[in-house]
Amino acid sequence: MEISYTSAFVRMLKSLPDDLIEEALEKIEQFRDPANHDRLKVHKLGGRLKGRYGFSINYRIRVVFGYTESSPKEAVLHAIGDHDVYGR
């Protein structure tokens, strides 16, 4: 799977502690393989984030992403953080 990042995602990622950045990068690499999506708890989001999806980095940290219109094999990562990321 192809993955791209918004500038907001990159800023949020850089603001995390170094150990969480490393863990996040490992999980994002795992996310490239759809066979890992169940383990990462990929799920559709609702409410104002309808049309977007999320997955878990760990118990506390989540990633919000969407698939591109041109291909469901291309994902754009929009946000990373604790559960408050769903309210952004």
TIMI-2910 file (N, C-alpha, C, CB; in pm, 1 decimal, decimal comma, always signed):
<rs>
+----------+----------+----------+----------+----------+----------+----------+----------+----------+----------+----------+----------+------+
!      n_x !      n_y !      n_z !     ca_x !     ca_y !     ca_z !      c_x !      c_y !      c_z !     cb_x !     cb_y !     cb_z ! resn !
+----------+----------+----------+----------+----------+----------+----------+----------+----------+----------+----------+----------+------+
!    +84,5 !   -116,9 !     +0,0 !     +0,0 !     +0,0 !     +0,0 !    +89,5 !   +123,8 !     +0,0 !    -96,4 !     -0,6 !   +121,9 !  Met !
!    +49,7 !   +221,3 !    -78,5 !   +120,0 !   +349,2 !    -82,0 !    +65,8 !   +436,9 !    +31,0 !   +103,3 !   +419,6 !   -221,5 !  Glu !
!   +154,5 !   +509,1 !    +98,0 !   +114,6 !   +595,7 !   +208,7 !   +174,4 !   +734,0 !   +188,1 !   +159,2 !   +536,5 !   +344,9 !  Ile !
!    +90,6 !   +835,3 !   +208,0 !   +140,4 !   +973,1 !   +208,7 !    +94,9 !  +1037,4 !   +339,6 !    +88,4 !  +1054,8 !    +83,1 !  Ser !
!   +151,0 !  +1153,8 !   +369,2 !   +128,3 !  +1219,2 !   +497,0 !    +91,9 !  +1365,5 !   +474,4 !   +252,7 !  +1207,4 !   +587,1 !  Tyr !
!     -3,7 !  +1415,3 !   +550,3 !    -31,3 !  +1559,2 !   +546,0 !    +74,9 !  +1630,3 !   +630,4 !   -176,9 !  +1591,7 !   +598,5 !  Thr !
!    +91,9 !  +1759,5 !   +607,5 !   +188,6 !  +1835,4 !   +687,3 !   +146,4 !  +1837,9 !   +834,6 !   +202,2 !  +1979,8 !   +632,9 !  Ser !
!    +15,8 !  +1838,4 !   +860,0 !    -33,4 !  +1835,4 !   +998,3 !     +7,3 !  +1704,4 !  +1066,0 !   -187,7 !  +1852,4 !  +1002,0 !  Ala !
!     -3,3 !  +1593,2 !   +993,2 !    +36,9 !  +1464,4 !  +1049,6 !   +185,5 !  +1466,7 !  +1086,6 !     +8,0 !  +1350,0 !   +949,6 !  Phe !
!   +268,2 !  +1518,5 !   +998,5 !   +413,1 !  +1521,9 !  +1023,6 !   +443,1 !  +1606,6 !  +1147,2 !   +489,1 !  +1577,9 !   +900,1 !  Val !
!   +376,5 !  +1721,3 !  +1161,4 !   +396,6 !  +1805,6 !  +1280,2 !   +355,9 !  +1731,9 !  +1407,5 !   +316,5 !  +1936,3 !  +1267,6 !  Arg !
!   +240,8 !  +1664,3 !  +1403,3 !   +194,1 !  +1590,8 !  +1520,8 !   +289,9 !  +1477,0 !  +1555,5 !    +52,6 !  +1535,5 !  +1496,7 !  Met !
!   +337,2 !  +1406,0 !  +1453,6 !   +430,0 !  +1295,3 !  +1476,3 !   +558,4 !  +1346,4 !  +1541,1 !   +461,9 !  +1222,9 !  +1343,8 !  Leu !
!   +612,4 !  +1456,1 !  +1490,3 !   +737,2 !  +1511,3 !  +1544,2 !   +721,6 !  +1560,4 !  +1687,5 !   +785,7 !  +1625,2 !  +1456,6 !  Lys !
!   +599,8 !  +1591,1 !  +1729,3 !   +577,9 !  +1640,7 !  +1865,8 !   +572,1 !  +1527,7 !  +1969,1 !   +448,9 !  +1721,3 !  +1871,4 !  Ser !
!   +566,3 !  +1402,8 !  +1922,6 !   +562,2 !  +1288,7 !  +2014,4 !   +701,3 !  +1261,7 !  +2071,7 !   +508,3 !  +1162,8 !  +1942,5 !  Leu !
!   +707,4 !  +1196,7 !  +2189,0 !   +836,9 !  +1154,9 !  +2242,0 !   +905,1 !  +1056,7 !  +2145,6 !   +819,8 !  +1090,3 !  +2381,9 !  Pro !
!  +1038,5 !  +1054,6 !  +2148,0 !  +1116,0 !   +973,1 !  +2053,9 !  +1074,5 !   +826,5 !  +2053,4 !  +1262,7 !   +983,1 !  +2086,7 !  Asp !
!  +1046,9 !   +768,7 !  +2171,8 !  +1009,4 !   +627,1 !  +2175,8 !   +875,6 !   +603,6 !  +2106,0 !  +1002,2 !   +577,7 !  +2321,1 !  Asp !
!   +782,3 !   +698,4 !  +2116,0 !   +653,1 !   +684,7 !  +2047,9 !   +667,2 !   +706,0 !  +1897,6 !   +551,6 !   +784,3 !  +2105,4 !  Leu !
!   +757,5 !   +793,8 !  +1857,4 !   +781,4 !   +813,7 !  +1714,1 !   +830,6 !   +683,6 !  +1653,2 !   +884,1 !   +928,1 !  +1689,5 !  Ile !
!   +924,2 !   +619,1 !  +1720,6 !   +977,4 !   +492,2 !  +1669,7 !   +867,6 !   +386,1 !  +1661,0 !  +1092,0 !   +442,2 !  +1759,7 !  Glu !
!   +785,2 !   +376,7 !  +1765,7 !   +675,6 !   +280,4 !  +1765,6 !   +575,2 !   +312,1 !  +1654,1 !   +605,1 !   +279,6 !  +1902,5 !  Glu !
!   +544,4 !   +440,0 !  +1635,5 !   +450,3 !   +480,5 !  +1531,4 !   +503,0 !   +444,8 !  +1393,2 !   +422,5 !   +630,6 !  +1539,9 !  Ala !
!   +630,5 !   +470,7 !  +1367,9 !   +688,3 !   +438,4 !  +1237,1 !   +685,3 !   +287,8 !  +1209,9 !   +832,3 !   +490,0 !  +1228,8 !  Leu !
!   +707,2 !   +207,9 !  +1314,2 !   +697,9 !    +62,0 !  +1298,9 !   +555,9 !    +20,5 !  +1262,4 !   +742,1 !     -9,1 !  +1428,3 !  Glu !
!   +455,8 !    +77,7 !  +1330,9 !   +316,0 !    +41,4 !  +1304,1 !   +271,5 !    +91,5 !  +1166,8 !   +223,7 !    +98,6 !  +1413,2 !  Lys !
!   +319,2 !   +207,3 !  +1125,7 !   +285,3 !   +257,9 !   +992,6 !   +342,5 !   +164,9 !   +886,5 !   +338,7 !   +402,3 !   +972,8 !  Ile !
!   +461,3 !   +114,5 !   +909,1 !   +520,7 !    +18,1 !   +815,5 !   +435,8 !   -108,9 !   +810,5 !   +666,7 !    -16,0 !   +856,6 !  Glu !
!   +387,6 !   -155,9 !   +925,4 !   +299,4 !   -273,7 !   +929,2 !   +168,2 !   -245,4 !   +856,6 !   +271,1 !   -315,7 !  +1075,2 !  Gln !
!   +119,6 !   -122,3 !   +866,5 !     -5,9 !    -83,0 !   +803,2 !     -0,1 !    -98,7 !   +651,3 !    -39,8 !    +61,1 !   +839,4 !  Phe !
!   +117,8 !    -89,5 !   +592,6 !   +132,6 !   -105,2 !   +446,7 !    +78,2 !   -239,5 !   +397,4 !   +280,0 !    -91,9 !   +407,1 !  Arg !
!    +82,7 !   -340,8 !   +483,8 !    +35,0 !   -474,8 !   +446,9 !   -106,6 !   -493,3 !   +501,5 !   +131,1 !   -586,6 !   +501,8 !  Asp !
!   -208,2 !   -501,0 !   +415,5 !   -346,0 !   -516,5 !   +462,5 !   -367,5 !   -638,3 !   +552,6 !   -437,9 !   -526,0 !   +344,6 !  Pro !
!   -280,5 !   -737,5 !   +545,6 !   -293,1 !   -854,3 !   +633,2 !   -277,5 !   -815,9 !   +780,3 !   -189,1 !   -960,2 !   +595,7 !  Ala !
!   -216,1 !   -700,7 !   +807,7 !   -196,5 !   -654,6 !   +945,8 !   -308,9 !   -565,4 !   +996,1 !    -66,3 !   -580,4 !   +956,7 !  Asn !
!   -406,7 !   -533,7 !   +914,4 !   -509,0 !   -437,1 !   +952,7 !   -592,6 !   -482,4 !  +1071,5 !   -598,8 !   -409,7 !   +836,2 !  His !
!   -620,7 !   -610,6 !  +1083,0 !   -696,3 !   -657,9 !  +1199,7 !   -615,7 !   -637,0 !  +1327,1 !   -733,7 !   -807,0 !  +1184,0 !  Asp !
!   -487,9 !   -668,8 !  +1322,0 !   -401,8 !   -653,8 !  +1439,6 !   -388,3 !   -506,8 !  +1480,1 !   -263,0 !   -713,6 !  +1412,1 !  Arg !
!   -389,2 !   -417,1 !  +1382,7 !   -378,9 !   -273,7 !  +1409,9 !   -514,2 !   -210,8 !  +1443,9 !   -318,3 !   -202,7 !  +1290,1 !  Leu !
!   -619,7 !   -291,7 !  +1439,1 !   -756,3 !   -246,6 !  +1471,3 !   -803,0 !   -134,5 !  +1379,8 !   -763,6 !   -199,9 !  +1616,0 !  Lys !
!   -779,7 !   -150,9 !  +1249,4 !   -827,3 !    -53,3 !  +1150,8 !   -980,0 !    -52,7 !  +1154,6 !   -774,3 !    -87,0 !  +1006,2 !  Val !
!  -1036,9 !    +66,7 !  +1162,7 !  -1182,9 !    +77,2 !  +1170,6 !  -1230,5 !   +208,1 !  +1109,4 !  -1230,5 !    +66,6 !  +1316,6 !  His !
!  -1356,0 !   +206,1 !  +1062,6 !  -1419,5 !   +325,9 !  +1008,8 !  -1454,1 !   +418,7 !  +1124,0 !  -1546,4 !   +290,4 !   +926,1 !  Lys !
!  -1445,8 !   +547,5 !  +1096,5 !  -1483,8 !   +647,2 !  +1195,3 !  -1619,1 !   +706,1 !  +1158,5 !  -1376,8 !   +758,1 !  +1205,8 !  Leu !
!  -1687,0 !   +759,1 !  +1255,0 !  -1818,6 !   +816,8 !  +1231,0 !  -1821,6 !   +963,8 !  +1268,9 !  -1925,1 !   +740,5 !  +1308,6 !  Gly !
!  -1941,2 !  +1017,3 !  +1274,2 !  -1958,3 !  +1157,2 !  +1310,5 !  -1893,2 !  +1249,3 !  +1210,2 !  -1901,8 !  +1183,2 !  +1447,7 !  Gly !
!  -1824,9 !  +1351,0 !  +1260,3 !  -1763,6 !  +1446,9 !  +1168,3 !  -1644,0 !  +1389,1 !  +1094,8 !  -1721,5 !  +1570,3 !  +1243,3 !  Arg !
!  -1596,5 !  +1271,8 !  +1137,0 !  -1487,0 !  +1203,9 !  +1067,2 !  -1537,3 !  +1091,9 !   +975,4 !  -1388,3 !  +1146,9 !  +1168,6 !  Leu !
!  -1666,9 !  +1093,4 !   +947,4 !  -1723,5 !   +994,1 !   +856,9 !  -1646,9 !   +996,7 !   +724,3 !  -1875,4 !  +1020,4 !   +833,8 !  Lys !
!  -1614,1 !   +879,2 !   +673,9 !  -1536,2 !   +868,8 !   +551,0 !  -1387,4 !   +851,7 !   +578,9 !  -1558,4 !   +991,3 !   +464,7 !  Gly !
!  -1349,1 !   +867,0 !   +704,7 !  -1210,2 !   +846,0 !   +745,2 !  -1201,3 !   +717,5 !   +826,9 !  -1156,5 !   +967,5 !   +826,9 !  Arg !
!  -1079,8 !   +676,6 !   +853,0 !  -1053,3 !   +553,0 !   +926,0 !   -949,3 !   +580,0 !  +1033,5 !  -1005,7 !   +440,6 !   +830,3 !  Tyr !
!   -937,3 !   +485,5 !  +1125,7 !   -836,2 !   +497,3 !  +1229,6 !   -768,1 !   +363,5 !  +1251,7 !   -898,1 !   +548,1 !  +1360,2 !  Gly !
!   -648,6 !   +368,3 !  +1310,0 !   -583,4 !   +246,8 !  +1357,7 !   -498,6 !   +279,8 !  +1479,2 !   -497,1 !   +182,5 !  +1246,5 !  Phe !
!   -466,5 !   +174,8 !  +1555,1 !   -397,1 !   +190,8 !  +1682,2 !   -247,1 !   +178,7 !  +1667,1 !   -446,5 !    +89,2 !  +1781,7 !  Ser !
!   -175,7 !   +269,7 !  +1732,1 !    -31,9 !   +257,1 !  +1747,5 !     -4,7 !   +179,4 !  +1875,9 !    +37,6 !   +397,2 !  +1749,9 !  Ile !
!    -73,2 !   +216,6 !  +1982,3 !    -68,9 !   +144,1 !  +2108,7 !   -202,3 !   +168,0 !  +2179,4 !    +53,1 !   +190,1 !  +2197,9 !  Asn !
!   -207,9 !   +136,9 !  +2306,5 !   -333,6 !   +152,3 !  +2380,3 !   -384,1 !   +296,0 !  +2377,8 !   -315,8 !   +106,8 !  +2524,2 !  Tyr !
!   -293,3 !   +393,3 !  +2371,8 !   -330,5 !   +533,9 !  +2382,9 !   -327,9 !   +611,3 !  +2251,9 !   -240,7 !   +600,2 !  +2478,9 !  Arg !
!   -237,2 !   +580,3 !  +2161,7 !   -213,4 !   +661,4 !  +2042,1 !   -284,2 !   +602,8 !  +1920,3 !    -63,1 !   +673,1 !  +2014,7 !  Ile !
!   -349,7 !   +690,2 !  +1843,8 !   -425,3 !   +651,0 !  +1724,4 !   -379,4 !   +731,5 !  +1603,1 !   -576,8 !   +670,5 !  +1747,1 !  Arg !
!   -406,0 !   +676,7 !  +1485,5 !   -381,3 !   +745,9 !  +1358,7 !   -514,1 !   +759,0 !  +1286,0 !   -275,7 !   +669,5 !  +1270,6 !  Val !
!   -540,7 !   +877,2 !  +1231,8 !   -658,0 !   +900,4 !  +1147,7 !   -608,2 !   +909,8 !  +1003,7 !   -736,7 !  +1031,3 !  +1191,0 !  Val !
!   -674,1 !   +835,0 !   +914,7 !   -633,0 !   +835,0 !   +775,0 !   -753,3 !   +821,3 !   +684,6 !   -533,5 !   +722,6 !   +747,8 !  Phe !
!   -729,2 !   +842,2 !   +556,7 !   -831,8 !   +821,2 !   +455,3 !   -768,9 !   +756,9 !   +333,5 !   -901,0 !   +954,0 !   +417,4 !  Gly !
!   -851,1 !   +692,8 !   +255,3 !   -804,1 !   +636,2 !   +128,5 !   -823,5 !   +741,6 !    +19,7 !   -880,7 !   +503,0 !    +92,9 !  Tyr !
!   -735,0 !   +742,9 !    -78,4 !   -750,2 !   +838,9 !   -186,9 !   -867,2 !   +797,7 !   -274,9 !   -620,3 !   +849,6 !   -270,0 !  Thr !
!   -922,8 !   +892,7 !   -345,0 !  -1034,4 !   +862,3 !   -435,2 !   -987,8 !   +779,4 !   -553,5 !  -1100,3 !   +991,3 !   -484,7 !  Glu !
!   -863,1 !   +795,2 !   -590,5 !   -813,2 !   +724,1 !   -708,1 !   -785,8 !   +576,6 !   -681,7 !   -687,7 !   +789,9 !   -757,7 !  Ser !
!   -758,0 !   +541,2 !   -556,0 !   -725,2 !   +401,2 !   -528,1 !   -740,7 !   +369,1 !   -379,6 !   -582,3 !   +370,0 !   -573,7 !  Ser !
!   -809,1 !   +258,0 !   -348,2 !   -817,2 !   +216,0 !   -208,4 !   -685,2 !   +155,9 !   -158,9 !   -930,0 !   +114,8 !   -190,8 !  Pro !
!   -584,7 !   +150,6 !   -246,0 !   -453,0 !   +101,4 !   -205,3 !   -357,3 !   +216,5 !   -177,1 !   -394,6 !    +10,2 !   -313,2 !  Lys !
!   -412,0 !   +337,5 !   -170,5 !   -333,8 !   +455,5 !   -136,4 !   -400,1 !   +522,1 !    -16,4 !   -322,7 !   +554,3 !   -257,9 !  Glu !
!   -323,5 !   +539,2 !    +91,6 !   -376,6 !   +600,7 !   +212,6 !   -303,3 !   +730,6 !   +241,4 !   -365,0 !   +504,7 !   +332,2 !  Ala !
!   -377,9 !   +827,1 !   +296,5 !   -320,5 !   +954,5 !   +339,7 !   -339,9 !   +962,2 !   +491,0 !   -387,8 !  +1078,2 !   +265,5 !  Val !
!   -228,5 !   +973,6 !   +564,7 !   -235,7 !   +985,7 !   +709,6 !   -258,0 !  +1132,1 !   +744,4 !   -106,4 !   +930,8 !   +777,7 !  Leu !
!   -365,3 !  +1157,7 !   +823,0 !   -407,2 !  +1295,0 !   +853,2 !   -367,1 !  +1342,3 !   +992,3 !   -555,5 !  +1306,4 !   +838,7 !  His !
!   -375,6 !  +1254,0 !  +1091,6 !   -352,0 !  +1296,4 !  +1229,6 !   -302,1 !  +1179,1 !  +1312,6 !   -480,5 !  +1355,0 !  +1291,6 !  Ala !
!   -228,1 !  +1210,0 !  +1419,2 !   -180,7 !  +1109,3 !  +1513,1 !   -185,5 !  +1170,8 !  +1652,3 !    -35,9 !  +1060,0 !  +1477,1 !  Ile !
!   -228,7 !  +1092,3 !  +1750,3 !   -234,0 !  +1139,6 !  +1888,4 !   -323,0 !  +1051,4 !  +1972,1 !   -283,0 !  +1283,3 !  +1894,4 !  Gly !
!   -354,3 !  +1098,8 !  +2094,2 !   -442,8 !  +1021,6 !  +2180,7 !   -585,6 !  +1031,4 !  +2127,4 !   -435,0 !  +1072,0 !  +2327,9 !  Asp !
!   -682,0 !   +984,4 !  +2204,1 !   -820,0 !   +982,0 !  +2154,8 !   -872,6 !  +1119,7 !  +2115,7 !   -910,0 !   +922,5 !  +2259,3 !  His !
!   -811,5 !  +1225,7 !  +2166,3 !   -852,9 !  +1360,9 !  +2126,9 !   -833,8 !  +1385,7 !  +1978,7 !   -775,6 !  +1464,4 !  +2205,7 !  Asp !
!   -749,7 !  +1305,2 !  +1914,8 !   -724,3 !  +1321,0 !  +1770,6 !   -855,6 !  +1302,0 !  +1691,9 !   -615,6 !  +1218,1 !  +1721,9 !  Val !
!   -949,7 !  +1227,6 !  +1748,1 !  -1076,5 !  +1206,0 !  +1679,6 !  -1162,9 !  +1332,1 !  +1680,6 !  -1152,0 !  +1090,3 !  +1744,3 !  Tyr !
!  -1132,2 !  +1424,8 !  +1769,0 !  -1209,1 !  +1548,4 !  +1776,8 !  -1151,0 !  +1660,6 !  +1692,3 !  -1218,3 !  +1593,3 !  +1919,0 !  Gly !
!  -1035,8 !  +1637,7 !  +1629,8 !   -969,7 !  +1742,7 !  +1550,9 !  -1025,9 !  +1753,2 !  +1412,8 !   -822,0 !  +1717,6 !  +1542,3 !  Arg !
+----------+----------+----------+----------+----------+----------+----------+----------+----------+----------+----------+----------+------+
</rs>
